[in-house]
Amino acid sequence: MKIRLKQVIEAIEMADDAYTAFWDRQTGETVFLDDPDITGMRNNELEALLDAEPSRFYPFPTKYEIHEYSIMESFVEELPPGKARNELAGAIRGRGAFRRFKNGIRYFGIEQQWYDYLAEAYREIAIRWCRDNGLKYEDEETGKMKQKKILVIQGGGRANGNTAQLVKHFVQGAEEAGHQMEVISLIKNEVKGCLGCNACRYGKPCIQKDAFNELVPKIKAADCTVFASPLYFWTVSSRIKAFIERFYCIAEEDPNPPLGRHEKYPVKDCALLMTSADDFFWTFEQAVSYYQFALVHYIGFHDKGMLLAGGCGDTNGRPQIEKTPHLQEAYEFGKRLYRESNEETGTL
């Protein structure tokens, strides 16, 4: 008999000192054995069955085996550098850690982020428990994922060129996975670089008369912004750079900014798609450095991965990306961007 993974997760969520939970392999049910020292109750019938047929019952993980404190500690360590991580790292030390932690995540607006992280941790514990006990399980959530709004910012390249084709295949994969996609071309929608006038710091919209103000609601509504660019002079295109500079007008005041940062931005995901003619080991080094420093470390977006498509043909000729594996990689990248699994994001 297979066990439902959801059943294991529910037992983990209900773990308590007052009882021990078991899976009954014969009936497929979860049964509970009270600790009489805590509840004052005994289940003589279940105790007799446990003694007579010990191989029939599998004890679910206990509170001590789940160790929620270590999950909380890992969550804090994986937060982006900044005030939230620094303050929560101190809050979880000593007595009253859980109370201070919960107050902290509410204050920083990351409560849902914590519960999502905890749910994934419980799921991993459940899978590991099944494997450790040699049990096959049914996962109703396999292959399922929540629909996300993904905004692709295409920062240059020729019509139907290497970058355009890479974007097209990425979008196809993401749409097949059920996500809501929109592609914005910065060739068709002009966005100028930031002037540094600070008008936006006084509650005014950006004074520049271009497409960016119309794009702000789309940026804020998107769960993930994907930046797509050909490699120009070893980094992203000037159009992408200008677009990122204008994020300054959607920042909010941070009264206690971390070192090197003066404001806070919406918490979003991001990814990078790039193409180039060259394909040396250092080809994308400057572009990746800018992406990581500006978008991930400074703005604070969560990196969902990069696809760096080198060797796409001479710039004087026709696009050659179809002769590489990059289009299939882009399709797969889009399809698995939010797949609920234990895969780590990275560079393709």
C-alpha positions in Angstrom: 0.0 0.0 0.0 1.2 3.5 -0.9 1.0 6.3 1.6 -0.3 9.8 0.5 2.5 12.4 0.9 -0.2 14.8 2.1 -1.0 12.5 4.9 2.6 12.5 6.1 2.8 16.3 5.9 -0.4 16.6 7.9 1.1 14.3 10.6 4.3 16.5 10.6 2.2 19.7 11.0 0.3 18.1 13.9 3.4 16.8 15.8 3.0 17.3 19.5 4.6 16.2 22.8 1.2 14.9 23.9 1.1 11.9 21.6 3.0 9.9 19.0 1.5 9.5 15.5 1.8 6.3 13.5 0.9 5.2 10.0 -1.1 2.0 10.0 0.0 0.1 6.9 -2.9 -2.2 7.1 -5.7 0.4 7.1 -3.8 3.3 5.6 -4.9 5.5 8.5 -3.0 7.8 10.9 -3.4 6.7 14.5 -2.3 8.5 17.7 -0.9 7.1 20.9 -1.3 9.5 23.8 1.4 10.1 26.4 -0.5 9.4 29.6 1.9 11.6 31.6 0.6 14.6 29.6 -2.9 13.7 28.6 -3.8 11.3 31.4 -5.3 9.0 28.8 -4.3 5.5 27.6 -5.2 3.6 24.4 -4.8 0.0 25.6 -6.1 -1.4 22.3 -3.5 0.5 20.2 -0.7 -0.3 22.7 -1.6 -4.0 22.4 -1.5 -3.8 18.6 1.9 -2.0 18.6 3.3 -4.8 20.8 1.7 -7.6 18.7 2.4 -6.2 15.2 5.2 -3.7 15.4 6.0 -3.9 11.7 2.5 -2.8 10.9 3.0 0.7 12.3 5.4 3.4 11.2 6.0 6.3 13.7 5.8 9.7 12.0 8.6 12.3 12.7 8.4 13.8 16.2 8.7 17.5 17.0 12.4 16.9 17.9 13.1 15.2 14.6 11.4 17.9 12.7 13.3 20.6 14.6 11.5 23.7 13.4 14.1 25.9 15.0 16.7 24.7 12.5 14.2 25.4 9.6 13.8 28.9 11.0 17.5 29.4 11.2 18.0 28.3 7.6 15.2 30.6 6.4 17.0 33.6 8.0 20.3 32.6 6.5 18.9 32.4 3.0 17.3 35.9 3.2 19.0 38.5 1.0 21.7 40.6 2.8 20.0 43.5 4.6 18.2 44.7 7.6 15.6 41.9 7.7 18.2 39.2 7.8 20.4 41.0 10.3 17.6 41.7 12.7 16.0 38.3 12.5 19.4 36.6 13.0 19.6 38.3 16.4 15.9 37.8 17.2 16.1 34.0 17.0 18.8 33.8 19.7 17.9 33.0 23.3 14.6 32.5 25.0 11.5 33.7 23.2 13.1 33.2 19.8 9.9 31.9 18.1 7.8 34.9 19.4 10.4 37.4 18.3 10.8 35.7 14.9 7.1 35.8 14.2 6.8 39.5 15.2 9.8 40.2 13.0 8.5 38.5 9.8 5.2 40.4 10.3 7.1 43.7 10.6 9.2 43.1 7.5 6.2 41.8 5.5 7.7 38.3 4.8 5.2 36.2 6.8 3.9 34.5 3.7 7.4 33.9 2.5 8.2 32.1 5.8 5.1 29.9 5.6 5.9 28.9 2.0 9.4 28.0 3.1 8.1 26.0 6.1 5.7 24.1 3.9 8.5 23.2 1.5 10.6 22.1 4.4 7.8 19.9 5.7 7.4 18.4 2.3 11.1 17.5 2.1 11.0 15.9 5.6 7.9 13.9 4.5 9.7 12.6 1.3 12.8 11.8 3.3 10.7 9.9 5.9 9.0 7.8 3.2 12.4 6.9 1.6 14.0 6.1 4.9 11.2 3.7 5.7 11.2 2.2 2.2 7.6 3.4 1.6 6.2 4.3 -1.8 4.1 7.4 -1.7 1.6 9.2 -3.9 2.1 12.9 -4.4 -1.1 14.7 -5.5 1.0 17.9 -6.1 3.5 16.3 -8.5 3.9 18.5 -11.5 1.5 21.1 -10.1 2.5 24.7 -9.6 0.8 28.0 -9.0 0.3 30.2 -12.0 2.7 33.1 -12.0 2.7 36.4 -13.8 6.0 36.6 -15.7 7.2 39.8 -17.4 9.9 39.4 -20.0 11.9 42.6 -20.8 13.6 42.2 -24.2 16.4 44.7 -24.3 17.5 44.6 -27.9 18.6 42.4 -30.8 17.2 42.0 -34.3 13.7 41.0 -35.2 13.7 37.2 -35.1 17.3 37.3 -34.1 19.1 35.1 -31.5 17.7 36.9 -28.5 14.2 37.0 -29.9 14.2 33.3 -30.6 15.5 32.5 -27.1 12.7 34.6 -25.6 10.1 32.9 -27.8 11.1 29.4 -26.7 11.4 30.5 -23.0 7.8 31.9 -23.2 6.5 28.8 -24.9 7.9 26.6 -22.1 6.5 28.9 -19.4 3.1 29.1 -21.0 2.9 25.3 -21.3 3.6 25.2 -17.5 0.5 27.4 -17.0 2.1 30.8 -16.4 0.8 34.1 -17.6 3.4 35.7 -19.9 4.0 39.1 -21.3 6.9 40.3 -23.4 7.9 44.0 -23.5 10.3 45.1 -26.2 12.4 48.1 -25.2 13.0 48.8 -28.9 9.3 49.4 -29.3 8.9 50.9 -25.9 11.6 53.5 -25.2 12.9 53.8 -21.7 15.5 56.4 -21.0 18.1 56.3 -18.3 17.5 57.8 -14.8 18.3 61.6 -14.5 18.8 61.4 -10.8 16.5 64.4 -10.3 14.8 62.9 -7.2 11.3 64.1 -8.2 10.1 60.5 -7.4 11.4 61.0 -3.8 8.7 63.6 -3.3 5.7 61.4 -4.3 5.8 62.5 -8.0 5.8 60.1 -11.0 9.0 60.1 -13.0 9.2 63.3 -15.0 10.5 61.6 -18.1 8.0 61.3 -20.9 8.6 57.7 -22.1 7.2 54.3 -21.7 8.4 53.5 -18.2 5.5 55.0 -16.2 3.1 52.8 -18.1 5.3 49.8 -17.3 5.4 50.4 -13.6 2.0 48.7 -12.8 3.2 45.7 -14.9 6.4 45.5 -13.0 4.6 45.6 -9.6 2.0 43.0 -10.7 4.6 40.5 -12.0 5.9 37.7 -9.8 9.0 37.5 -11.9 10.8 39.8 -14.3 13.0 38.2 -16.9 15.7 40.3 -18.4 16.7 39.3 -22.0 19.6 40.9 -23.8 22.2 40.2 -26.4 25.8 40.7 -25.1 27.0 44.2 -26.0 30.5 45.2 -25.1 30.6 42.3 -22.5 27.5 43.3 -20.6 23.7 43.8 -21.0 22.4 46.3 -23.5 22.1 50.0 -22.7 18.3 49.6 -23.0 18.3 47.0 -20.2 20.6 49.1 -18.1 18.4 52.2 -18.5 15.3 50.1 -17.6 17.0 48.9 -14.4 18.1 52.5 -13.5 14.5 53.6 -13.6 13.6 51.2 -10.8 14.8 54.0 -8.6 11.3 55.6 -8.9 9.5 52.5 -7.5 11.8 52.2 -4.5 10.4 53.0 -1.0 12.2 54.7 1.8 14.1 52.4 4.2 14.8 54.2 7.5 17.5 51.7 8.4 19.1 50.6 5.2 21.8 48.0 5.1 25.3 48.9 4.1 25.5 50.1 0.5 21.7 50.4 0.0 19.5 53.4 0.7 16.0 52.2 -0.2 13.8 49.1 -0.4 12.2 47.6 -3.5 9.3 45.2 -4.1 10.2 41.6 -3.3 10.2 39.9 -6.7 11.9 37.1 -8.6 14.2 37.6 -11.6 16.0 35.6 -14.3 18.5 36.4 -17.0 18.5 35.3 -20.7 21.5 36.3 -22.8 23.0 35.5 -26.2 26.4 36.2 -27.8 28.5 35.3 -30.7 31.5 34.3 -28.6 31.5 31.4 -26.2 34.6 31.7 -24.1 34.5 30.8 -20.4 34.7 34.5 -19.5 32.2 35.8 -22.2 29.4 36.6 -19.8 31.4 37.4 -16.7 30.7 41.1 -16.6 27.0 40.7 -17.5 26.5 38.1 -14.8 28.4 40.3 -12.3 26.1 43.3 -13.1 22.9 41.2 -12.9 23.9 39.7 -9.5 25.1 42.9 -7.9 22.4 45.3 -9.2 19.3 43.1 -9.3 20.0 40.3 -6.7 22.2 41.9 -4.1 21.2 45.5 -4.2 17.5 45.6 -5.4 17.0 42.3 -3.6 15.2 40.2 -6.2 15.3 36.4 -5.9 17.4 34.9 -8.6 15.5 32.1 -10.5 18.5 31.3 -12.8 20.3 32.3 -15.9 20.5 31.0 -19.4 23.7 32.2 -21.1 23.6 31.2 -24.8 27.0 31.6 -26.3 28.2 30.6 -29.8 25.1 31.9 -31.6 26.9 32.9 -34.9 28.9 35.8 -36.3 27.2 39.2 -35.9 27.5 39.8 -39.7 25.5 36.7 -40.6 22.1 35.2 -40.0 21.2 34.0 -36.5 22.7 30.6 -35.8 21.1 29.9 -32.5 18.9 27.1 -34.0 22.1 25.1 -34.6 22.8 25.1 -30.8 21.0 23.4 -27.9 20.1 26.8 -26.5 16.5 27.0 -27.8 15.6 23.7 -26.2 17.3 24.8 -23.0 15.2 28.0 -23.0 12.0 26.0 -23.4 13.0 23.8 -20.5 14.1 26.7 -18.4 10.7 28.4 -18.9 8.8 25.2 -18.2 10.6 24.4 -14.9 11.0 28.0 -13.6 8.5 27.5 -10.8 8.3 23.7 -10.8 7.7 22.6 -7.2 10.7 20.4 -6.7 14.0 20.4 -4.9 15.9 21.6 -7.9 18.3 24.5 -7.4 18.3 27.4 -9.8 21.6 28.1 -11.6 23.3 28.9 -14.8 22.6 27.0 -18.1 
